[in-house]
Amino acid sequence: MEIKTIGVVGAGQMGSGIAQVAAMNGFEVIMNDIKDAFVDRGFSAIEKSLVRMVKKEIISEARKGEVLGAIEGSTSVEDMTKADFVVEAATENEALKLQIFTALDQACREGVILSSNTSSISITRIAGATRRPELVVGMHFMNPVPMMKLVEIIKGLATSDATFETTRALALDMGKTPVPANDFPGFISNRILMPMINEAVYALFEGVGTPEDIDQVMKLGMNHPMGPLALADLIGLDTCLSIMQVLQNGFGESKYRPCPLLKKYVDAGWLGRKSGKGFYTY
Ligand SMILES: NC(=O)c1ccc[n+]([C@@H]2O[C@H](COP(=O)([O-])OP(=O)(O)OC[C@H]3O[C@@H](n4cnc5c(N)ncnc54)[C@H](O)[C@@H]3O)[C@@H](O)[C@H]2O)c1
């Protein structure tokens, strides 16, 4: 099936970024969220990013209009009947994703691939919520999507080779570099990244250093472009906590225990950049 229209479920930081990159690479996009206000917030984020690109003379004003014009907003999963390929990028919560995939399976045409941008949840289990497990795959973009080249492509137990290949080719058509990973908690990226971020939160919790000092050590000492606490704020502390819980449940090892301070911040609604406060204030 030729892919012309991409459905994106979830218009948060990742969903809006995926919609933007798809539209910039010639696809029609349907961007879905549960409320108009969330769809509008997604459009504002895209517009902001495009305005920055116009200012830097990466794209013209006319191109900005074309990209925005290629994206249609939606608050009904039924609209996904128009999609030739779906990327789900809703909140990192297993029960929610299973529910969304069951609904997508019913709404989407036969043969349409349903991918998830999940950071850690089992693709095999998500596929089990549908009647088309061979057409379910992980398509894990990095944040911020317009800037980051990597897309991990995750093969669930039942994912067919054709589904994997189509998804890999789509990532290339979206200007990204696909890397394959097998279906284990956190895949490759978050299995390595998230325990490091969690350890940085422990270092803060135990008073080893201030957020600034912890981040400075990792930037200057390890040549990381961003410190782990600033990166956690960018990712979203709710997402970080959820990924640690998937690692802890999936591997059953105490080394994946989420730091109590991370839990506390999430309880307080301090989710990082998206809520204006995390380890830093925005
Ligand atoms: N933040 C990151 O750095 C990052 C990186 C890679 C992957 N991811 C993954 O991407 C996904 C989204 O993360 P995010 O950072 O964009 O989160 P976010 O909180 O910014 O956005 C999530 C969006 O999903 C929407 N949503 C919730 N239930 C929905 C439903 N039933 N239908 C449609 N939309 C629904 C919410 O309203 C919200 O707008 C998660 O699975 C996350 O693990 C995040």
The ligand as an SDF file (V2000), in Angstrom:
LIG
                    3D

 44 48  0  0  0  0  0  0  0  0999 V2000
    9.1360   12.9470   25.6970 N   0  0  0  0  0  0  0  0  0  0  0  0
   10.0920   12.2770   25.0910 C   0  0  0  0  0  0  0  0  0  0  0  0
   11.2530   12.6850   25.1300 O   0  0  0  0  0  0  0  0  0  0  0  0
    9.7700   11.0400   24.3240 C   0  0  0  0  0  0  0  0  0  0  0  0
   10.7150   10.5260   23.4410 C   0  0  0  0  0  0  0  0  0  0  0  0
   10.3940    9.3870   22.6950 C   0  0  0  0  0  0  0  0  0  0  0  0
    9.1510    8.7800   22.8670 C   0  0  0  0  0  0  0  0  0  0  0  0
    8.2560    9.3010   23.7470 N   0  0  0  0  0  0  0  0  0  0  0  0
    6.9510    8.6450   23.8780 C   0  0  0  0  0  0  0  0  0  0  0  0
    5.9980    9.3610   23.1250 O   0  0  0  0  0  0  0  0  0  0  0  0
    4.7140    9.2360   23.7270 C   0  0  0  0  0  0  0  0  0  0  0  0
    4.1470   10.6280   23.9940 C   0  0  0  0  0  0  0  0  0  0  0  0
    5.0360   11.3480   24.8380 O   0  0  0  0  0  0  0  0  0  0  0  0
    5.0100   12.9450   24.9070 P   0  0  0  0  0  0  0  0  0  0  0  0
    6.2890   13.3510   25.5040 O   0  0  0  0  0  0  0  0  0  0  0  0
    4.5780   13.5080   23.6030 O   0  0  0  0  0  0  0  0  0  0  0  0
    3.8440   13.1610   25.9870 O   0  0  0  0  0  0  0  0  0  0  0  0
    2.8850   14.4440   26.1660 P   0  0  0  0  0  0  0  0  0  0  0  0
    2.3910   14.3720   27.5560 O   0  0  0  0  0  0  0  0  0  0  0  0
    3.5510   15.6720   25.6810 O   0  0  0  0  0  0  0  0  0  0  0  0
    1.6820   14.1310   25.1320 O   0  0  0  0  0  0  0  0  0  0  0  0
    0.8300   13.0280   25.2200 C   0  0  0  0  0  0  0  0  0  0  0  0
   -0.4820   13.4070   24.5140 C   0  0  0  0  0  0  0  0  0  0  0  0
   -1.2940   12.2380   24.3810 O   0  0  0  0  0  0  0  0  0  0  0  0
   -2.6180   12.6590   24.5070 C   0  0  0  0  0  0  0  0  0  0  0  0
   -3.5250   11.5300   24.7470 N   0  0  0  0  0  0  0  0  0  0  0  0
   -3.7870   10.8820   25.9020 C   0  0  0  0  0  0  0  0  0  0  0  0
   -4.7220    9.9160   25.7060 N   0  0  0  0  0  0  0  0  0  0  0  0
   -5.0500    9.9620   24.3790 C   0  0  0  0  0  0  0  0  0  0  0  0
   -5.9750    9.2320   23.5730 C   0  0  0  0  0  0  0  0  0  0  0  0
   -6.7360    8.2650   24.0720 N   0  0  0  0  0  0  0  0  0  0  0  0
   -6.0470    9.5430   22.2550 N   0  0  0  0  0  0  0  0  0  0  0  0
   -5.2990   10.5300   21.7240 C   0  0  0  0  0  0  0  0  0  0  0  0
   -4.4200   11.2620   22.4600 N   0  0  0  0  0  0  0  0  0  0  0  0
   -4.2990   10.9810   23.7700 C   0  0  0  0  0  0  0  0  0  0  0  0
   -2.5760   13.6720   25.6520 C   0  0  0  0  0  0  0  0  0  0  0  0
   -3.7490   14.4770   25.6890 O   0  0  0  0  0  0  0  0  0  0  0  0
   -1.3050   14.4500   25.2850 C   0  0  0  0  0  0  0  0  0  0  0  0
   -1.5890   15.5630   24.4560 O   0  0  0  0  0  0  0  0  0  0  0  0
    4.9010    8.3740   24.9870 C   0  0  0  0  0  0  0  0  0  0  0  0
    4.6400    7.0350   24.6680 O   0  0  0  0  0  0  0  0  0  0  0  0
    6.3790    8.5810   25.2840 C   0  0  0  0  0  0  0  0  0  0  0  0
    6.9420    7.5250   25.9990 O   0  0  0  0  0  0  0  0  0  0  0  0
    8.5330   10.4250   24.4590 C   0  0  0  0  0  0  0  0  0  0  0  0
  1  2  1  0
  2  3  2  0
  2  4  1  0
  4  5  1  0
  4 44  2  0
  5  6  2  0
  6  7  1  0
  7  8  2  0
  8  9  1  0
  8 44  1  0
  9 10  1  0
  9 42  1  0
 10 11  1  0
 11 12  1  0
 11 40  1  0
 12 13  1  0
 13 14  1  0
 14 15  2  0
 14 16  1  0
 14 17  1  0
 17 18  1  0
 18 19  2  0
 18 20  1  0
 18 21  1  0
 21 22  1  0
 22 23  1  0
 23 24  1  0
 23 38  1  0
 24 25  1  0
 25 26  1  0
 25 36  1  0
 26 27  1  0
 26 35  1  0
 27 28  2  0
 28 29  1  0
 29 30  1  0
 29 35  2  0
 30 31  1  0
 30 32  2  0
 32 33  1  0
 33 34  2  0
 34 35  1  0
 36 37  1  0
 36 38  1  0
 38 39  1  0
 40 41  1  0
 40 42  1  0
 42 43  1  0
M  CHG  2   8   1  16  -1
M  END
$$$$
